[in-house]
């Protein structure tokens, strides 16, 4: 007897909703077992996680974490939909942060109506260009995009660290590696009393824009065809090179805007690369949790934002390490992958050789 996977001819639409829900449920169950093994009450942990939702300050903190995740998740969903595995959102995020910082330090004396749009556009361009490199290498030379996008993350992070330690180091920073504080004109406007900034508006606009592109334009049709059947797309005359370049410009550009939303909306300066808790990598989980649907990116990003926000509260009150949030994200991803396999393939047992 042997086990084989048989590809399903069709995938039910309901499965796109069922798989993320079941993945989350199984992750909660697996997490409960792990907490119980270390003598920690799962109910106490989960209560602490969702406690942030009960206060205005906690809810605003979740939204702050959600902003960069939403932009990244929407962009990654578009790339994954066409079968391009963009693992480089983290690097694209840092290139966007770099570009926004460069504009802030150069044009900070101008009006906010000039500086903030310029920062956002620059972040989009640099994030998009960082995504174009692996796209071109894949389209023209067949280079594996997983390797190139992943390696380019480390280049971008090292470039970020070089700047804050070297040429952009704040002379008034008491030897801390960070850039000078952005002028007021280069700081994203926020709601009074918290850091919920206009990056949230950018994220919601990205959801609408990507949905329209994917569902209502020729480019979106080509993306879906390539993702479903690359060979059929080639015979239909669809240019893979042109499509992947455009999609990665959007995907990397949105990750770049995510970077600008953090440096201009929260920190108001550029800091070492550790300021990101792994937004780009968490965005991969969020993209699959959303079933690659732009509208699904909103609840998926809110969930990941909740986990990021509660990580340090869990560390302080329960005694678990802050990496607990990363562990839980990994559990979700593990069950998502398993669900995706079962959604697309049937498990058959065959007897004989």
N, C-alpha and C positions, 0 to 999 in steps of 0.2 A: 504494500500500500504506500502511495506517495501523495503528498499534498501539492496541489497546483492552484495557481491563480488564473481565473478565467475573466477576461475583460468584459465588463457589462456593455451592452450595445447602447443603452441609454442610462442616464443618471436622473433620478427623480428630483424635482425641484425642492421637495420637502427635506431631502437629505442634506442640502446646503445649510439649512437651519438646524437640523437635528445633530449633525456631527459636532459643531462648536458647543452646543448645549451639553451633549453627552461628554465631550472632552473636558469641559469645565466641571461637570458632576464627578467624573472619575478622578480628576485632579484633586478635588476636595476630599474625596474618599481616601485616595493614596496619601494625601497630606495628613489626614487625620490619623492614619495608621503610623506614619513616621513620627508625628508629635507624641502619640501614645507610647511609642517605643522609648522615647527620651523623657518620659514621665511629665509631659506637658499636656494640659487639657486642650484638646482641639477646639472645644467650644469657646474657651477663653481666648485663644489665638484669633479665631474668626470674629469674635465679638470686638476685639481690638482693631481688627482690620476694617470692619464696617462702622466702627464708632466715629470715624472721621466724617461720615455722612450726616451726623446729627448736629453739627455745629457749622456756623457760617464760615469760621476760620478754617475748619477742616475741609469743608467743601471747596473753598477757594483754593486751598493748597492742592487738592486733587485736580482742579481745573488747570492750575499752573503746570503740573506734571503732564496733563493731558495734551496741552498745546503742541509741544514738539512731536509727541507720539502721533497725534492725529495727522499732522502734515506728512510724517514719514510713512505711516501706515497706508494712507491714500496713494502716495507715490509708489510704494513697493507693490501694492495691489495691482496697479497698472502694468508694472514690469513682469510680475509673476503670471498675470493673465495671459501674456504672450509667450510664456515659457522661458523668459530670460531671468535667471536667478541672481538678482542684484543683492549680494551680501555686503555691499559697500555703502549702505546708507550712513553708517557711522562716519566714514571718511568724508562723504558728501556733506554731512552735518557740520563737520569741523571746517571744511572749506567755505561753507556759507558763513560760519562764525568769523572766520578770518577776513572774508571780504567785507562783512558788515563792520568789523572793527577798523579796517583800513579806511573806510568811508567816514566813520565816526571821528577818527583821529585827524582826518584831513579836512573834512567839511563841517566840523562841529560848530563853527561860528555862523553858519547859514541858518535860514529859517527851518523849523521842523518840517514844513510842507515841502521843502527841498531835500533835506537830509534823510528823513525816514523812507520816502519812496526810493531814493537812490540806494540806500542801504539794502532795502528789500530786493530791488532789481539786481544789485551786485551779488547778493547772496544767492539768488536764483541762478544767475549766470555761472558763477564759480562752482556751485554745487552741480549744475547741469554739465558743465565742461568736465568735471571730475568723473561724472558718469559716462561721458561720451568716450573716454579712452578705452575702457573695456568693451563698450558697445562696438566700436570700430574694429578693435582687435578680434572680436567674435565674428563680426560680419565679413571682414576681409580675409582673415587668416585662420578662422576657426578656433581661436584660442579659448580655452575654457573660462567662462566668465566668473565662475565661483572662485577660482584661484586669483584672477586679476582684481576683482572687486575687493576680495578679502585682503590681499596684500596692500592695495592702495589705501585701505583704512589706516594702516600703520604709518604709511608715508605722511598722510594728512595729520595724524596725531603728533608725529615727530616734528613736522613743520610748525604746528601750533605751539609745541613746547619750546622750540628754538626761538620763536618770536617773543614769547613772554619772558624767557630767560635772557635773551639778547637784545635786539634792536628796539623792541617795544616795551621793555621793562620800565616800570614806573619808578622814576628817580625818588619819589616820595613814598615808596611802598615799603620802607623798612626792610629791604632785602627780600621781600616776598616776590616770587616770580608771577607777576601779573602786569597787565597794561595799565596805563593811566585810566582814571574813571572817565566814562563818556560825558561829554558836555550835555546839559539838559536837552538841547535840541535833538540829540541823537539817542535819547532814551524813549522807548516805546511808551505811549500813554497807558496808564493802568487805572483800574477802578480804585476809588478811595479806600485806603486801609489794607490793600493787598496787592499782589503782583499779577493779577489776571489782566493781561495786556491785550493789545490789538492783534497779537498773534492768533488769538482764538477766532477772530473774524477772518483772518487769512486761512485758517484751517477749515472753517465752514465754507468759505468761498471755494477752496480747493476741492472739497467734497462735491459741490454742485458742478464745478467746471469739469472734473474728471468723469463724473457720471454722464454729463452731456457728451463729452468726447467719446467715451466708450460705447454709449448706447445710441447716439444720434448722429455720428459723423462717419465718414468713409474710413478715417484712421482707426476709429474704434472697431469697425467691422473687420478691418485687416488684422488688428490686434487679436480679436477673438478667433479668426480663422487660423492664423499662425499658431495660436495657443492650442487649438483643437487638433489641427492636422497640418504640420509644416509642409508636407509634400503636396497636399491639395492646394495650399496657398501658393506654392511655387508654380504648379501647373496652371493656376488661375492668373498668373502674371503679377502677383503681389510681390513688391520689392522688400525682401527681408531687411536689407541694409538700411533702406530709408526708414522703414517702420521702427526698427530697433533704435536707430539714432534719435528719432523724435520721441519715442517713449522714454528712453533713458535721459533725454534732456528734461522731460517733465518729472520723472522719478527723482533724479539727482537734484533738480532745481527745487522741488518741494522740501527735500531733506536739507538743502542749503538754507531755505527760509526758516526751517525749524531751528537751525543753528543761530540765525540772526535773532529769532524770538527769545532765545535764552540769554545771549550776551547783551542784547539791547533792551529786553523786557524784564529780566530778572537780576542779572549780576551787574549790568551797566559797565562792564569791562570784560576783557578776555583773560582767562586764567588757564593754568595747565590743563591738559587733556582729561584729567581725572574729574573735571566738573560735569562730565556726562556719565550718568550711571549705566550707560550702554543703551541709549535711546535707539540707535540704529539696529542693534541686535534684537531688542524687545519689539521693534517695529516688524520684524520678520514674523514673530509669533502673532502680533496683532493683525497682520495682513491675512494670515490663514484663519485666525479666529473670526475675521470679518467675512470669510468665504470669498475674498477678493472683490467684495462689493463696496463701493465708496460709501454708501449709507451705513453699511455694517461697520465701517471704520470708526464711527462715533461711539457706539457702545463698547467696542473692543478697546479703543484707546482710553475710555473712561475706566474700564476695568484695570488696565495696566497702570494707569495713573494712580488708581486707588492702591494698588500693590506697592508702587514706588513710594507713595506718600506714607503708607503705614509701616514700611520696612524698619525705619529707625524707632518708631513708637513701639514696635514689637521687641526690638533689641533692648529698649530701656525698661519696659514694663514686664516683659515675660522672660527676658534673659536669653532669647534666641539670637543668633547673629543676624545682621542686616541682610546677609546673603539669602535669608529665608525667602525673600521676595523673588530672587533669581531662581531659587530652587523650585518655587511654585510655578513660575513662568515656564521652566523647563518641563515640569510635569504636564502642563497644559499642552505644550508643543509636542511632547511625546504621544499623548493621546490624540492630538489633532492629526498627526502623521498616520497613526494607526487607523483613525476614522476615515482619512482620505483614501487609504488603500482599500478598506472595506467598501467605501462608497463607489469606487471605480472598478473593483474586481470582486468576483465571487470566489469563495474558497471551495474547492472540490477535492474529494478524496478518490483517487483512482487505484484500482488493484492491478497487479501485474507489473511487467517491465516497461 
